[in-house]
């Protein structure tokens, strides 16, 4: 049986640690035996994930992330985030993580969208 609260906390800690420049430790602490990636810009496996986030930290220092919502059900955790990048670009992301029976992350899906300056409906992205 999955520990939903632990999975939510671990998904946040994993993402924050990788995003802010320590993907190797994030993988070591939070990823299971395999890591299946569905983001088309990143290959499957632990090392491609580490390489991608290491490159991002190098190329985009000073970026920040806020975790707006976290939802857990079964072996899945969904994160709704607000990212601010150097130069003021802002993005809304939705990330989904699948956990194994040991509470380790083994699969990831995501979607990212730049936050527009205007909205026809007047609603925020959050």
N, C-alpha and C positions, 0 to 999 in steps of 0.2 A: 504494500500500500504506500502511495506517495505521501510525503509530508509537504502539503501545499505551501505552508508558511515558509518552511526552509527552502523549498524550491524557488519561491518568489524572491526571498532575500539573496539566494545564491545567484539567480539570474541577474539581479541588479548589481551585485558585487562583481560578478564576472564581466559584465558589460562595462561597468565604470572602470575597472582595473585595466581592461584592454584598451578602451577608448582613451584613457588618460595616459597611456604610454607604457604599460607593463603587461603586454599580452602573453609573454612567456609564463609569468607567475599565474596569470588568470587561467591559462590552459592547464598548468600543473595542478592548481587547486580545485578547478571546477569541471574539467572535461573528463569524460569517460574514455574507454578503450578506443572508440572511433569518434570521428567528428564529420558528420555529413553536412555539406554546405549547399544551400540552394540560391545564394546570391551569385548571379552569373559573373561577377567580377572577381570571385575568389574560388580557388580550386578546393576540392575535398581535402580533409585532413587537418591535423593540428598545425604543422609547419606552415602551410599556405596562409592559415589564419594569422599566425604570429607574424609572418612576413608582411601581410597586408596592413595590420595595425601598427607595426613598427614603422613602415613607410608613411602611414598617415600621421603618426606622431612627429616624424621628422619633417614632413612637408607642411603640416598645419599645426604648429605649436600654438598654444593659447586657446584652443577650442574648448567648449564646455558642454555639459549635458545635464539636463534635468529630467528626472523620471516622474512623469505626470500621472500615469496609471499603471497598475500591475494587476493582471488577472491570471488566476491559476485554476486549471481543471484537469483532472486525471494526471497524465504525465506531461502536460503542456503548461508553459508560462508565456504570457503575452506582455510585452512592455510597450508603452506609448511614451515616446520621449520628445523633448524639445532640445535641439542641438543649435548652438551658436558657434559659428566658425569665424576665423580671422577675416576682417573686412566687413563683418556684420551680416553675412549670409546666415539665414536661419532655416532650419529644416524640421519637419515633423517626421518621426519614424515609427514604424510598427515592427517589432521584432518578436518572433515566436521561437521558443526553445523547447525541445523534447528532452526529457530526463529519462535515464535508465533506472533500473530497479535499485541501484545504489545511490540515487540522488545526484548523479553526474550528468552534465549536458552532453548529448550525443548527436543532436541535429538542430539546424538553424534555418529559418526563413526570415526574410525582411522585405520591407517596402519603405521607400524614402521619397519625400516630396518637399520641394522648396516652399516656404511659406510666402504667399503672394502679398503684395502691398495692399491689395483691395480684395474684397469678397462680395460677390453679387448678393449673397444672402445675409451679409452682416454678421455672421457667426464666426467665432474664432476657430482655429484648428484644434482647440482643446476644449 
